[in-house]
């Protein structure tokens, strides 16, 4: 089905769009689900994220130092975004890695 128009099934990591901007409060990360289906257990590559000083909301990201589980594994619903901010001395290079799809 058409990608980027909320019609994709099955979804791929290309259907997760990660944007990052610097703000006065740190870096704001927005993850957008471009599909109609929900994505659960969204994991991003995030090398160096274990050096981050602060995350808002606090439970937004858990990491093993290389990969980050987003939103405690809770869904990012179709067509919706999930946002968090972090403070760090370096900008983290986030990239979609995996998710589990739920589509009914």
N, C-alpha and C positions, 0 to 999 in steps of 0.2 A: 504494500500500500504506500501511499505518498508519505514521504518523510517530511517532518517539520510542519505538518498540517493537522496534527492530532489524529492521524489515521494509521500510524505505523503499528504493525503487529506481525511478527514479534519485534520487539524493540531491540536496539543495539546500543552500545556505549556512545555511538554518534548521536543518539537521541537525548543524551544528557549534555547540556551546555553549561560550562563552568566559566563564569566571568569574575574578575577580581579588580577592584579599584582601591587606591589608597585614599584614606580619609584622615581627618584629625584624630580620630579614635583608633586608628590602626588600618588594617586592610579588611574590606568588606567583600565577602565571597557570596555570589549568587549562583545557585545550581537550579537549572530549569529543566523540567521534564517536558520534552516536545511531543510526547505520545499521549494517546487517550488512556492507556493503561497506567496503573500505579506501579512505581518502582520501589521495592523494599530492599533493605540491606544494601543500600548504595555504598559502594566503596570507591574511594579515589586514591590514586597514587599521590603521596604527599611527603616526599623525602625531606627530612629535616624538621618535620612538624613537631617532633618531641621537644624541640627547643623553644616552642612558643610560650610566651609569658602569660597570656590571658586569652580566654575564649568566651564570647558572649553569643547566645546563651551558654552557660557553663557545660551543659551536657550535649552540645551540638555535635561534637566530634570526639571519638576515641581513637587512639593511634597505637601502633606497635613500633613507631619510628619510621616506617616506610609507607604503610597504607593507613587510610583513615576511614572508619565507619562513620557515616553521616547520620545524624538525628537518631542515635541509638538503634538504628536499623528500621525505624518506623518509616512509613511510606512517604514518598514524594508523589502526590497524586497527579494524574494526567493533566497536562497544561498548567501546572502550578510550579512555584519556585520554593526553595528553601534557602534561607540566608543566615549567615553568621559572620561575626567579626573576630579578628585575632590581632594581637600585638606581638611583634617579633622584630629582631634586628635585621632580618632578611625576609624577602618575599618568597613564599612557598610556591613551587610550580605544581599546581594541582592538575590532575588529568583523570578522567573517568576510567575506572578499572572493571567494575562488575556491579551487578544488581540482580535481584530476583523479581520477575515480572508477575503481576496479578491483574488479570483482565477477565471481566465477566460479561 
